[in-house]
Amino acid sequence: MDKVRVGLIGGGFVSSVHAEVFQEVAEATLASVCAVPRTRVEKFVRKWNIPFATNNYHELLERPDVDMVVVGIPNDLHRPVTSR
């Protein structure tokens, strides 16, 4: 079975909780993360060993190596990020 490749939008506390869980799930792997500012996403990538980072969620959503996206940002920002 192939692993589900996860993209994570956010780099704060909630995203860290998700990242920790995905580190333990054998069927999933963290493929990408998006967060602002750039220094936050760089720190997040180093901590969780994620191969790709960006500060543009559109770029993450377009990646062919992302099968599923987890939104780990404040609730009032969910709609703009998940609607087109």
PDB file with SEQRES, HELIX, SHEET and CRYST1 records, atoms N, CA, C and O in Angstrom:
SEQRES   1 A   84  MET ASP LYS VAL ARG VAL GLY LEU ILE GLY GLY GLY PHE          
SEQRES   2 A   84  VAL SER SER VAL HIS ALA GLU VAL PHE GLN GLU VAL ALA          
SEQRES   3 A   84  GLU ALA THR LEU ALA SER VAL CYS ALA VAL PRO ARG THR          
SEQRES   4 A   84  ARG VAL GLU LYS PHE VAL ARG LYS TRP ASN ILE PRO PHE          
SEQRES   5 A   84  ALA THR ASN ASN TYR HIS GLU LEU LEU GLU ARG PRO ASP          
SEQRES   6 A   84  VAL ASP MET VAL VAL VAL GLY ILE PRO ASN ASP LEU HIS          
SEQRES   7 A   84  ARG PRO VAL THR SER ARG                                      
HELIX    1 AA1 PHE A   13  GLU A   24  1                                  12    
HELIX    2 AA2 ARG A   38  TRP A   48  1                                  11    
HELIX    3 AA3 TYR A   57  GLU A   62  1                                   6    
HELIX    4 AA4 ASN A   75  LEU A   77  5                                   3    
HELIX    5 AA5 HIS A   78  THR A   82  1                                   5    
SHEET    1 AA1 4 ALA A  53  THR A  54  0                                        
SHEET    2 AA1 4 ALA A  28  CYS A  34  1                                        
SHEET    3 AA1 4 VAL A   4  ILE A   9  1                                        
SHEET    4 AA1 4 MET A  68  VAL A  71  1                                        
CRYST1    1.000    1.000    1.000  90.00  90.00  90.00 P 1           1          
ATOM      1  N   MET A   1       0.842  -1.186   0.000  1.00  0.00           N  
ATOM      2  CA  MET A   1       0.000   0.000   0.000  1.00  0.00           C  
ATOM      3  C   MET A   1       0.882   1.243   0.000  1.00  0.00           C  
ATOM      4  O   MET A   1       1.831   1.333   0.779  1.00  0.00           O  
ATOM      5  N   ASP A   2       0.576   2.194  -0.862  1.00  0.00           N  
ATOM      6  CA  ASP A   2       1.306   3.454  -0.906  1.00  0.00           C  
ATOM      7  C   ASP A   2       0.889   4.340   0.257  1.00  0.00           C  
ATOM      8  O   ASP A   2      -0.242   4.279   0.739  1.00  0.00           O  
ATOM      9  N   LYS A   3       1.828   5.160   0.689  1.00  0.00           N  
ATOM     10  CA  LYS A   3       1.523   6.110   1.757  1.00  0.00           C  
ATOM     11  C   LYS A   3       0.746   7.292   1.200  1.00  0.00           C  
ATOM     12  O   LYS A   3       0.973   7.714   0.067  1.00  0.00           O  
ATOM     13  N   VAL A   4      -0.167   7.823   1.996  1.00  0.00           N  
ATOM     14  CA  VAL A   4      -0.866   9.056   1.656  1.00  0.00           C  
ATOM     15  C   VAL A   4       0.099  10.197   1.932  1.00  0.00           C  
ATOM     16  O   VAL A   4       0.658  10.301   3.025  1.00  0.00           O  
ATOM     17  N   ARG A   5       0.291  11.052   0.936  1.00  0.00           N  
ATOM     18  CA  ARG A   5       1.222  12.178   1.062  1.00  0.00           C  
ATOM     19  C   ARG A   5       0.433  13.410   1.481  1.00  0.00           C  
ATOM     20  O   ARG A   5      -0.447  13.880   0.759  1.00  0.00           O  
ATOM     21  N   VAL A   6       0.762  13.922   2.655  1.00  0.00           N  
ATOM     22  CA  VAL A   6      -0.011  14.981   3.292  1.00  0.00           C  
ATOM     23  C   VAL A   6       0.655  16.335   3.113  1.00  0.00           C  
ATOM     24  O   VAL A   6       1.864  16.484   3.290  1.00  0.00           O  
ATOM     25  N   GLY A   7      -0.169  17.325   2.755  1.00  0.00           N  
ATOM     26  CA  GLY A   7       0.247  18.721   2.762  1.00  0.00           C  
ATOM     27  C   GLY A   7      -0.393  19.388   3.969  1.00  0.00           C  
ATOM     28  O   GLY A   7      -1.568  19.163   4.258  1.00  0.00           O  
ATOM     29  N   LEU A   8       0.362  20.191   4.656  1.00  0.00           N  
ATOM     30  CA  LEU A   8      -0.110  20.818   5.885  1.00  0.00           C  
ATOM     31  C   LEU A   8      -0.077  22.331   5.719  1.00  0.00           C  
ATOM     32  O   LEU A   8       0.974  22.909   5.445  1.00  0.00           O  
ATOM     33  N   ILE A   9      -1.227  22.966   5.886  1.00  0.00           N  
ATOM     34  CA  ILE A   9      -1.304  24.424   5.818  1.00  0.00           C  
ATOM     35  C   ILE A   9      -1.330  24.957   7.240  1.00  0.00           C  
ATOM     36  O   ILE A   9      -2.286  24.734   7.983  1.00  0.00           O  
ATOM     37  N   GLY A  10      -0.281  25.657   7.606  1.00  0.00           N  
ATOM     38  CA  GLY A  10      -0.133  26.210   8.945  1.00  0.00           C  
ATOM     39  C   GLY A  10       1.166  25.742   9.573  1.00  0.00           C  
ATOM     40  O   GLY A  10       1.685  24.678   9.238  1.00  0.00           O  
ATOM     41  N   GLY A  11       1.678  26.540  10.477  1.00  0.00           N  
ATOM     42  CA  GLY A  11       2.934  26.200  11.117  1.00  0.00           C  
ATOM     43  C   GLY A  11       2.948  26.507  12.601  1.00  0.00           C  
ATOM     44  O   GLY A  11       4.013  26.656  13.198  1.00  0.00           O  
ATOM     45  N   GLY A  12       1.775  26.601  13.195  1.00  0.00           N  
ATOM     46  CA  GLY A  12       1.668  26.907  14.614  1.00  0.00           C  
ATOM     47  C   GLY A  12       1.369  25.674  15.442  1.00  0.00           C  
ATOM     48  O   GLY A  12       1.693  24.551  15.057  1.00  0.00           O  
ATOM     49  N   PHE A  13       0.742  25.907  16.594  1.00  0.00           N  
ATOM     50  CA  PHE A  13       0.474  24.835  17.555  1.00  0.00           C  
ATOM     51  C   PHE A  13      -0.365  23.705  16.957  1.00  0.00           C  
ATOM     52  O   PHE A  13       0.008  22.537  17.070  1.00  0.00           O  
ATOM     53  N   VAL A  14      -1.484  24.033  16.326  1.00  0.00           N  
ATOM     54  CA  VAL A  14      -2.382  22.995  15.789  1.00  0.00           C  
ATOM     55  C   VAL A  14      -1.672  22.176  14.716  1.00  0.00           C  
ATOM     56  O   VAL A  14      -1.816  20.955  14.667  1.00  0.00           O  
ATOM     57  N   SER A  15      -0.918  22.834  13.872  1.00  0.00           N  
ATOM     58  CA  SER A  15      -0.177  22.110  12.836  1.00  0.00           C  
ATOM     59  C   SER A  15       0.883  21.206  13.442  1.00  0.00           C  
ATOM     60  O   SER A  15       1.149  20.125  12.916  1.00  0.00           O  
ATOM     61  N   SER A  16       1.488  21.632  14.537  1.00  0.00           N  
ATOM     62  CA  SER A  16       2.470  20.779  15.222  1.00  0.00           C  
ATOM     63  C   SER A  16       1.810  19.513  15.769  1.00  0.00           C  
ATOM     64  O   SER A  16       2.399  18.433  15.723  1.00  0.00           O  
ATOM     65  N   VAL A  17       0.595  19.648  16.282  1.00  0.00           N  
ATOM     66  CA  VAL A  17      -0.138  18.479  16.768  1.00  0.00           C  
ATOM     67  C   VAL A  17      -0.390  17.517  15.613  1.00  0.00           C  
ATOM     68  O   VAL A  17      -0.178  16.312  15.748  1.00  0.00           O  
ATOM     69  N   HIS A  18      -0.842  18.045  14.481  1.00  0.00           N  
ATOM     70  CA  HIS A  18      -1.074  17.200  13.300  1.00  0.00           C  
ATOM     71  C   HIS A  18       0.227  16.551  12.835  1.00  0.00           C  
ATOM     72  O   HIS A  18       0.245  15.359  12.530  1.00  0.00           O  
ATOM     73  N   ALA A  19       1.301  17.311  12.778  1.00  0.00           N  
ATOM     74  CA  ALA A  19       2.591  16.781  12.328  1.00  0.00           C  
ATOM     75  C   ALA A  19       3.050  15.639  13.226  1.00  0.00           C  
ATOM     76  O   ALA A  19       3.546  14.621  12.743  1.00  0.00           O  
ATOM     77  N   GLU A  20       2.883  15.810  14.523  1.00  0.00           N  
ATOM     78  CA  GLU A  20       3.280  14.763  15.461  1.00  0.00           C  
ATOM     79  C   GLU A  20       2.497  13.477  15.209  1.00  0.00           C  
ATOM     80  O   GLU A  20       3.062  12.384  15.232  1.00  0.00           O  
ATOM     81  N   VAL A  21       1.207  13.612  14.971  1.00  0.00           N  
ATOM     82  CA  VAL A  21       0.376  12.441  14.696  1.00  0.00           C  
ATOM     83  C   VAL A  21       0.806  11.772  13.398  1.00  0.00           C  
ATOM     84  O   VAL A  21       0.938  10.549  13.349  1.00  0.00           O  
ATOM     85  N   PHE A  22       1.027  12.557  12.348  1.00  0.00           N  
ATOM     86  CA  PHE A  22       1.410  11.968  11.062  1.00  0.00           C  
ATOM     87  C   PHE A  22       2.780  11.303  11.115  1.00  0.00           C  
ATOM     88  O   PHE A  22       3.051  10.405  10.319  1.00  0.00           O  
ATOM     89  N   GLN A  23       3.637  11.715  12.020  1.00  0.00           N  
ATOM     90  CA  GLN A  23       4.927  11.045  12.195  1.00  0.00           C  
ATOM     91  C   GLN A  23       4.723   9.621  12.702  1.00  0.00           C  
ATOM     92  O   GLN A  23       5.568   8.755  12.476  1.00  0.00           O  
ATOM     93  N   GLU A  24       3.612   9.375  13.382  1.00  0.00           N  
ATOM     94  CA  GLU A  24       3.329   8.074  13.975  1.00  0.00           C  
ATOM     95  C   GLU A  24       2.459   7.174  13.090  1.00  0.00           C  
ATOM     96  O   GLU A  24       2.324   5.982  13.366  1.00  0.00           O  
ATOM     97  N   VAL A  25       1.875   7.731  12.040  1.00  0.00           N  
ATOM     98  CA  VAL A  25       0.962   6.970  11.177  1.00  0.00           C  
ATOM     99  C   VAL A  25       1.760   6.334  10.043  1.00  0.00           C  
ATOM    100  O   VAL A  25       2.319   7.036   9.200  1.00  0.00           O  
ATOM    101  N   ALA A  26       1.811   5.017  10.028  1.00  0.00           N  
ATOM    102  CA  ALA A  26       2.613   4.314   9.026  1.00  0.00           C  
ATOM    103  C   ALA A  26       2.086   4.507   7.607  1.00  0.00           C  
ATOM    104  O   ALA A  26       2.847   4.407   6.645  1.00  0.00           O  
ATOM    105  N   GLU A  27       0.793   4.780   7.471  1.00  0.00           N  
ATOM    106  CA  GLU A  27       0.178   4.893   6.138  1.00  0.00           C  
ATOM    107  C   GLU A  27       0.263   6.297   5.553  1.00  0.00           C  
ATOM    108  O   GLU A  27      -0.232   6.532   4.451  1.00  0.00           O  
ATOM    109  N   ALA A  28       0.880   7.231   6.265  1.00  0.00           N  
ATOM    110  CA  ALA A  28       0.938   8.620   5.794  1.00  0.00           C  
ATOM    111  C   ALA A  28       2.339   9.182   5.969  1.00  0.00           C  
ATOM    112  O   ALA A  28       3.117   8.723   6.805  1.00  0.00           O  
ATOM    113  N   THR A  29       2.637  10.186   5.158  1.00  0.00           N  
ATOM    114  CA  THR A  29       3.901  10.896   5.276  1.00  0.00           C  
ATOM    115  C   THR A  29       3.673  12.378   5.009  1.00  0.00           C  
ATOM    116  O   THR A  29       2.872  12.737   4.146  1.00  0.00           O  
ATOM    117  N   LEU A  30       4.361  13.227   5.729  1.00  0.00           N  
ATOM    118  CA  LEU A  30       4.265  14.669   5.497  1.00  0.00           C  
ATOM    119  C   LEU A  30       5.110  15.028   4.291  1.00  0.00           C  
ATOM    120  O   LEU A  30       6.329  14.860   4.309  1.00  0.00           O  
ATOM    121  N   ALA A  31       4.465  15.523   3.242  1.00  0.00           N  
ATOM    122  CA  ALA A  31       5.152  15.831   1.994  1.00  0.00           C  
ATOM    123  C   ALA A  31       5.438  17.311   1.828  1.00  0.00           C  
ATOM    124  O   ALA A  31       6.391  17.687   1.146  1.00  0.00           O  
ATOM    125  N   SER A  32       4.620  18.158   2.447  1.00  0.00           N  
ATOM    126  CA  SER A  32       4.727  19.592   2.192  1.00  0.00           C  
ATOM    127  C   SER A  32       4.069  20.366   3.326  1.00  0.00           C  
ATOM    128  O   SER A  32       3.146  19.880   3.980  1.00  0.00           O  
ATOM    129  N   VAL A  33       4.564  21.581   3.544  1.00  0.00           N  
ATOM    130  CA  VAL A  33       3.965  22.467   4.539  1.00  0.00           C  
ATOM    131  C   VAL A  33       3.976  23.890   4.002  1.00  0.00           C  
ATOM    132  O   VAL A  33       4.879  24.289   3.267  1.00  0.00           O  
ATOM    133  N   CYS A  34       2.954  24.646   4.385  1.00  0.00           N  
ATOM    134  CA  CYS A  34       2.850  26.053   4.036  1.00  0.00           C  
ATOM    135  C   CYS A  34       2.594  26.842   5.310  1.00  0.00           C  
ATOM    136  O   CYS A  34       1.687  26.520   6.078  1.00  0.00           O  
ATOM    137  N   ALA A  35       3.397  27.873   5.530  1.00  0.00           N  
ATOM    138  CA  ALA A  35       3.197  28.738   6.692  1.00  0.00           C  
ATOM    139  C   ALA A  35       3.842  30.089   6.419  1.00  0.00           C  
ATOM    140  O   ALA A  35       4.728  30.212   5.573  1.00  0.00           O  
ATOM    141  N   VAL A  36       3.389  31.085   7.138  1.00  0.00           N  
ATOM    142  CA  VAL A  36       3.992  32.417   7.106  1.00  0.00           C  
ATOM    143  C   VAL A  36       4.303  32.823   8.534  1.00  0.00           C  
ATOM    144  O   VAL A  36       3.578  32.407   9.438  1.00  0.00           O  
ATOM    145  N   PRO A  37       5.300  33.582   8.780  1.00  0.00           N  
ATOM    146  CA  PRO A  37       6.299  34.068   7.837  1.00  0.00           C  
ATOM    147  C   PRO A  37       7.266  32.957   7.419  1.00  0.00           C  
ATOM    148  O   PRO A  37       7.220  31.848   7.951  1.00  0.00           O  
ATOM    149  N   ARG A  38       8.119  33.260   6.484  1.00  0.00           N  
ATOM    150  CA  ARG A  38       9.065  32.278   5.936  1.00  0.00           C  
ATOM    151  C   ARG A  38       9.914  31.638   7.040  1.00  0.00           C  
ATOM    152  O   ARG A  38      10.205  30.444   6.980  1.00  0.00           O  
ATOM    153  N   THR A  39      10.305  32.407   8.028  1.00  0.00           N  
ATOM    154  CA  THR A  39      11.128  31.859   9.112  1.00  0.00           C  
ATOM    155  C   THR A  39      10.376  30.775   9.879  1.00  0.00           C  
ATOM    156  O   THR A  39      10.984  29.813  10.348  1.00  0.00           O  
ATOM    157  N   ARG A  40       9.071  30.924  10.008  1.00  0.00           N  
ATOM    158  CA  ARG A  40       8.262  29.908  10.700  1.00  0.00           C  
ATOM    159  C   ARG A  40       8.242  28.613   9.917  1.00  0.00           C  
ATOM    160  O   ARG A  40       8.424  27.538  10.489  1.00  0.00           O  
ATOM    161  N   VAL A  41       8.023  28.700   8.617  1.00  0.00           N  
ATOM    162  CA  VAL A  41       7.945  27.472   7.819  1.00  0.00           C  
ATOM    163  C   VAL A  41       9.307  26.784   7.772  1.00  0.00           C  
ATOM    164  O   VAL A  41       9.369  25.555   7.777  1.00  0.00           O  
ATOM    165  N   GLU A  42      10.386  27.541   7.729  1.00  0.00           N  
ATOM    166  CA  GLU A  42      11.722  26.937   7.715  1.00  0.00           C  
ATOM    167  C   GLU A  42      11.992  26.192   9.022  1.00  0.00           C  
ATOM    168  O   GLU A  42      12.560  25.100   9.009  1.00  0.00           O  
ATOM    169  N   LYS A  43      11.594  26.767  10.128  1.00  0.00           N  
ATOM    170  CA  LYS A  43      11.754  26.119  11.430  1.00  0.00           C  
ATOM    171  C   LYS A  43      10.898  24.853  11.513  1.00  0.00           C  
ATOM    172  O   LYS A  43      11.349  23.828  12.026  1.00  0.00           O  
ATOM    173  N   PHE A  44       9.675  24.926  11.012  1.00  0.00           N  
ATOM    174  CA  PHE A  44       8.750  23.797  11.032  1.00  0.00           C  
ATOM    175  C   PHE A  44       9.310  22.634  10.207  1.00  0.00           C  
ATOM    176  O   PHE A  44       9.240  21.481  10.631  1.00  0.00           O  
ATOM    177  N   VAL A  45       9.857  22.932   9.046  1.00  0.00           N  
ATOM    178  CA  VAL A  45      10.433  21.906   8.163  1.00  0.00           C  
ATOM    179  C   VAL A  45      11.591  21.190   8.852  1.00  0.00           C  
ATOM    180  O   VAL A  45      11.692  19.964   8.805  1.00  0.00           O  
ATOM    181  N   ARG A  46      12.451  21.956   9.483  1.00  0.00           N  
ATOM    182  CA  ARG A  46      13.587  21.339  10.186  1.00  0.00           C  
ATOM    183  C   ARG A  46      13.109  20.435  11.327  1.00  0.00           C  
ATOM    184  O   ARG A  46      13.620  19.331  11.512  1.00  0.00           O  
ATOM    185  N   LYS A  47      12.136  20.914  12.075  1.00  0.00           N  
ATOM    186  CA  LYS A  47      11.655  20.137  13.222  1.00  0.00           C  
ATOM    187  C   LYS A  47      11.014  18.822  12.802  1.00  0.00           C  
ATOM    188  O   LYS A  47      11.245  17.790  13.433  1.00  0.00           O  
ATOM    189  N   TRP A  48      10.204  18.849  11.731  1.00  0.00           N  
ATOM    190  CA  TRP A  48       9.420  17.672  11.354  1.00  0.00           C  
ATOM    191  C   TRP A  48       9.960  16.941  10.123  1.00  0.00           C  
ATOM    192  O   TRP A  48       9.346  15.983   9.654  1.00  0.00           O  
ATOM    193  N   ASN A  49      11.100  17.384   9.603  1.00  0.00           N  
ATOM    194  CA  ASN A  49      11.744  16.719   8.462  1.00  0.00           C  
ATOM    195  C   ASN A  49      10.798  16.591   7.257  1.00  0.00           C  
ATOM    196  O   ASN A  49      10.575  15.498   6.738  1.00  0.00           O  
ATOM    197  N   ILE A  50      10.260  17.715   6.837  1.00  0.00           N  
ATOM    198  CA  ILE A  50       9.328  17.766   5.715  1.00  0.00           C  
ATOM    199  C   ILE A  50      10.106  18.203   4.476  1.00  0.00           C  
ATOM    200  O   ILE A  50      10.847  19.184   4.537  1.00  0.00           O  
ATOM    201  N   PRO A  51       9.954  17.491   3.343  1.00  0.00           N  
ATOM    202  CA  PRO A  51      10.801  17.762   2.180  1.00  0.00           C  
ATOM    203  C   PRO A  51      10.524  19.057   1.412  1.00  0.00           C  
ATOM    204  O   PRO A  51      11.405  19.542   0.702  1.00  0.00           O  
ATOM    205  N   PHE A  52       9.330  19.624   1.537  1.00  0.00           N  
ATOM    206  CA  PHE A  52       9.027  20.834   0.772  1.00  0.00           C  
ATOM    207  C   PHE A  52       8.309  21.842   1.648  1.00  0.00           C  
ATOM    208  O   PHE A  52       7.428  21.487   2.432  1.00  0.00           O  
ATOM    209  N   ALA A  53       8.695  23.103   1.506  1.00  0.00           N  
ATOM    210  CA  ALA A  53       8.057  24.183   2.266  1.00  0.00           C  
ATOM    211  C   ALA A  53       7.809  25.377   1.362  1.00  0.00           C  
ATOM    212  O   ALA A  53       8.562  25.648   0.427  1.00  0.00           O  
ATOM    213  N   THR A  54       6.733  26.076   1.669  1.00  0.00           N  
ATOM    214  CA  THR A  54       6.385  27.291   0.937  1.00  0.00           C  
ATOM    215  C   THR A  54       5.642  28.224   1.881  1.00  0.00           C  
ATOM    216  O   THR A  54       5.194  27.813   2.951  1.00  0.00           O  
ATOM    217  N   ASN A  55       5.517  29.473   1.481  1.00  0.00           N  
ATOM    218  CA  ASN A  55       4.663  30.385   2.237  1.00  0.00           C  
ATOM    219  C   ASN A  55       3.478  30.809   1.383  1.00  0.00           C  
ATOM    220  O   ASN A  55       2.835  31.820   1.665  1.00  0.00           O  
ATOM    221  N   ASN A  56       3.187  30.033   0.333  1.00  0.00           N  
ATOM    222  CA  ASN A  56       2.070  30.295  -0.571  1.00  0.00           C  
ATOM    223  C   ASN A  56       1.206  29.031  -0.643  1.00  0.00           C  
ATOM    224  O   ASN A  56       1.606  28.032  -1.241  1.00  0.00           O  
ATOM    225  N   TYR A  57       0.030  29.082  -0.035  1.00  0.00           N  
ATOM    226  CA  TYR A  57      -0.803  27.877   0.006  1.00  0.00           C  
ATOM    227  C   TYR A  57      -1.269  27.434  -1.376  1.00  0.00           C  
ATOM    228  O   TYR A  57      -1.533  26.249  -1.581  1.00  0.00           O  
ATOM    229  N   HIS A  58      -1.375  28.356  -2.326  1.00  0.00           N  
ATOM    230  CA  HIS A  58      -1.742  27.969  -3.696  1.00  0.00           C  
ATOM    231  C   HIS A  58      -0.690  27.013  -4.271  1.00  0.00           C  
ATOM    232  O   HIS A  58      -1.025  26.049  -4.959  1.00  0.00           O  
ATOM    233  N   GLU A  59       0.551  27.285  -3.985  1.00  0.00           N  
ATOM    234  CA  GLU A  59       1.640  26.434  -4.456  1.00  0.00           C  
ATOM    235  C   GLU A  59       1.529  25.034  -3.846  1.00  0.00           C  
ATOM    236  O   GLU A  59       1.725  24.038  -4.543  1.00  0.00           O  
ATOM    237  N   LEU A  60       1.222  24.954  -2.577  1.00  0.00           N  
ATOM    238  CA  LEU A  60       1.048  23.652  -1.931  1.00  0.00           C  
ATOM    239  C   LEU A  60      -0.121  22.893  -2.553  1.00  0.00           C  
ATOM    240  O   LEU A  60      -0.010  21.697  -2.826  1.00  0.00           O  
ATOM    241  N   LEU A  61      -1.238  23.579  -2.777  1.00  0.00           N  
ATOM    242  CA  LEU A  61      -2.431  22.918  -3.324  1.00  0.00           C  
ATOM    243  C   LEU A  61      -2.218  22.389  -4.741  1.00  0.00           C  
ATOM    244  O   LEU A  61      -2.899  21.450  -5.153  1.00  0.00           O  
ATOM    245  N   GLU A  62      -1.299  22.966  -5.481  1.00  0.00           N  
ATOM    246  CA  GLU A  62      -1.037  22.542  -6.859  1.00  0.00           C  
ATOM    247  C   GLU A  62      -0.015  21.411  -6.963  1.00  0.00           C  
ATOM    248  O   GLU A  62       0.187  20.870  -8.050  1.00  0.00           O  
ATOM    249  N   ARG A  63       0.617  21.053  -5.887  1.00  0.00           N  
ATOM    250  CA  ARG A  63       1.684  20.054  -5.943  1.00  0.00           C  
ATOM    251  C   ARG A  63       1.135  18.659  -6.257  1.00  0.00           C  
ATOM    252  O   ARG A  63       0.170  18.215  -5.636  1.00  0.00           O  
ATOM    253  N   PRO A  64       1.753  17.973  -7.222  1.00  0.00           N  
ATOM    254  CA  PRO A  64       1.297  16.624  -7.567  1.00  0.00           C  
ATOM    255  C   PRO A  64       1.662  15.578  -6.511  1.00  0.00           C  
ATOM    256  O   PRO A  64       1.113  14.476  -6.518  1.00  0.00           O  
ATOM    257  N   ASP A  65       2.574  15.910  -5.615  1.00  0.00           N  
ATOM    258  CA  ASP A  65       2.982  14.947  -4.589  1.00  0.00           C  
ATOM    259  C   ASP A  65       2.198  15.110  -3.286  1.00  0.00           C  
ATOM    260  O   ASP A  65       2.608  14.591  -2.248  1.00  0.00           O  
ATOM    261  N   VAL A  66       1.078  15.827  -3.335  1.00  0.00           N  
ATOM    262  CA  VAL A  66       0.211  15.983  -2.166  1.00  0.00           C  
ATOM    263  C   VAL A  66      -1.139  15.332  -2.476  1.00  0.00           C  
ATOM    264  O   VAL A  66      -1.840  15.742  -3.402  1.00  0.00           O  
ATOM    265  N   ASP A  67      -1.489  14.319  -1.694  1.00  0.00           N  
ATOM    266  CA  ASP A  67      -2.753  13.607  -1.874  1.00  0.00           C  
ATOM    267  C   ASP A  67      -3.870  14.167  -1.002  1.00  0.00           C  
ATOM    268  O   ASP A  67      -5.045  14.084  -1.357  1.00  0.00           O  
ATOM    269  N   MET A  68      -3.497  14.734   0.134  1.00  0.00           N  
ATOM    270  CA  MET A  68      -4.470  15.198   1.117  1.00  0.00           C  
ATOM    271  C   MET A  68      -3.904  16.446   1.791  1.00  0.00           C  
ATOM    272  O   MET A  68      -2.696  16.551   2.006  1.00  0.00           O  
ATOM    273  N   VAL A  69      -4.782  17.386   2.122  1.00  0.00           N  
ATOM    274  CA  VAL A  69      -4.347  18.611   2.787  1.00  0.00           C  
ATOM    275  C   VAL A  69      -5.046  18.723   4.143  1.00  0.00           C  
ATOM    276  O   VAL A  69      -6.252  18.508   4.258  1.00  0.00           O  
ATOM    277  N   VAL A  70      -4.264  19.064   5.156  1.00  0.00           N  
ATOM    278  CA  VAL A  70      -4.789  19.336   6.488  1.00  0.00           C  
ATOM    279  C   VAL A  70      -4.650  20.828   6.725  1.00  0.00           C  
ATOM    280  O   VAL A  70      -3.580  21.402   6.523  1.00  0.00           O  
ATOM    281  N   VAL A  71      -5.742  21.456   7.157  1.00  0.00           N  
ATOM    282  CA  VAL A  71      -5.753  22.893   7.414  1.00  0.00           C  
ATOM    283  C   VAL A  71      -5.581  23.109   8.915  1.00  0.00           C  
ATOM    284  O   VAL A  71      -6.467  22.793   9.709  1.00  0.00           O  
ATOM    285  N   GLY A  72      -4.430  23.651   9.284  1.00  0.00           N  
ATOM    286  CA  GLY A  72      -4.116  23.862  10.690  1.00  0.00           C  
ATOM    287  C   GLY A  72      -3.889  25.331  10.992  1.00  0.00           C  
ATOM    288  O   GLY A  72      -2.895  25.710  11.612  1.00  0.00           O  
ATOM    289  N   ILE A  73      -4.823  26.145  10.547  1.00  0.00           N  
ATOM    290  CA  ILE A  73      -4.740  27.599  10.751  1.00  0.00           C  
ATOM    291  C   ILE A  73      -5.994  28.047  11.505  1.00  0.00           C  
ATOM    292  O   ILE A  73      -6.930  27.263  11.657  1.00  0.00           O  
ATOM    293  N   PRO A  74      -6.026  29.287  11.977  1.00  0.00           N  
ATOM    294  CA  PRO A  74      -7.214  29.753  12.703  1.00  0.00           C  
ATOM    295  C   PRO A  74      -8.504  29.558  11.890  1.00  0.00           C  
ATOM    296  O   PRO A  74      -8.510  29.691  10.666  1.00  0.00           O  
ATOM    297  N   ASN A  75      -9.577  29.245  12.590  1.00  0.00           N  
ATOM    298  CA  ASN A  75     -10.862  28.927  11.952  1.00  0.00           C  
ATOM    299  C   ASN A  75     -11.340  29.994  10.982  1.00  0.00           C  
ATOM    300  O   ASN A  75     -11.896  29.664   9.934  1.00  0.00           O  
ATOM    301  N   ASP A  76     -11.137  31.262  11.306  1.00  0.00           N  
ATOM    302  CA  ASP A  76     -11.638  32.317  10.427  1.00  0.00           C  
ATOM    303  C   ASP A  76     -10.871  32.400   9.105  1.00  0.00           C  
ATOM    304  O   ASP A  76     -11.275  33.142   8.210  1.00  0.00           O  
ATOM    305  N   LEU A  77      -9.781  31.657   8.970  1.00  0.00           N  
ATOM    306  CA  LEU A  77      -9.018  31.636   7.718  1.00  0.00           C  
ATOM    307  C   LEU A  77      -9.288  30.391   6.877  1.00  0.00           C  
ATOM    308  O   LEU A  77      -8.774  30.278   5.764  1.00  0.00           O  
ATOM    309  N   HIS A  78     -10.079  29.463   7.386  1.00  0.00           N  
ATOM    310  CA  HIS A  78     -10.338  28.222   6.648  1.00  0.00           C  
ATOM    311  C   HIS A  78     -11.024  28.466   5.309  1.00  0.00           C  
ATOM    312  O   HIS A  78     -10.587  27.929   4.291  1.00  0.00           O  
ATOM    313  N   ARG A  79     -12.071  29.250   5.286  1.00  0.00           N  
ATOM    314  CA  ARG A  79     -12.839  29.426   4.049  1.00  0.00           C  
ATOM    315  C   ARG A  79     -12.004  30.004   2.923  1.00  0.00           C  
ATOM    316  O   ARG A  79     -12.037  29.454   1.822  1.00  0.00           O  
ATOM    317  N   PRO A  80     -11.257  31.079   3.130  1.00  0.00           N  
ATOM    318  CA  PRO A  80     -10.452  31.614   2.016  1.00  0.00           C  
ATOM    319  C   PRO A  80      -9.437  30.602   1.475  1.00  0.00           C  
ATOM    320  O   PRO A  80      -9.126  30.606   0.284  1.00  0.00           O  
ATOM    321  N   VAL A  81      -8.932  29.752   2.340  1.00  0.00           N  
ATOM    322  CA  VAL A  81      -7.914  28.790   1.913  1.00  0.00           C  
ATOM    323  C   VAL A  81      -8.527  27.582   1.209  1.00  0.00           C  
ATOM    324  O   VAL A  81      -7.894  26.992   0.333  1.00  0.00           O  
ATOM    325  N   THR A  82      -9.738  27.211   1.579  1.00  0.00           N  
ATOM    326  CA  THR A  82     -10.332  25.990   1.042  1.00  0.00           C  
ATOM    327  C   THR A  82     -11.354  26.234  -0.068  1.00  0.00           C  
ATOM    328  O   THR A  82     -11.862  25.268  -0.638  1.00  0.00           O  
ATOM    329  N   SER A  83     -11.666  27.455  -0.386  1.00  0.00           N  
ATOM    330  CA  SER A  83     -12.654  27.769  -1.435  1.00  0.00           C  
ATOM    331  C   SER A  83     -11.940  28.354  -2.643  1.00  0.00           C  
ATOM    332  O   SER A  83     -10.927  29.043  -2.519  1.00  0.00           O  
ATOM    333  N   ARG A  84     -12.484  28.065  -3.792  1.00  0.00           N  
ATOM    334  CA  ARG A  84     -11.938  28.653  -5.019  1.00  0.00           C  
ATOM    335  C   ARG A  84     -13.018  29.419  -5.721  1.00  0.00           C  
ATOM    336  O   ARG A  84     -12.776  29.998  -6.780  1.00  0.00           O  
TER     337      ARG A  84                                                      
END                                                                             
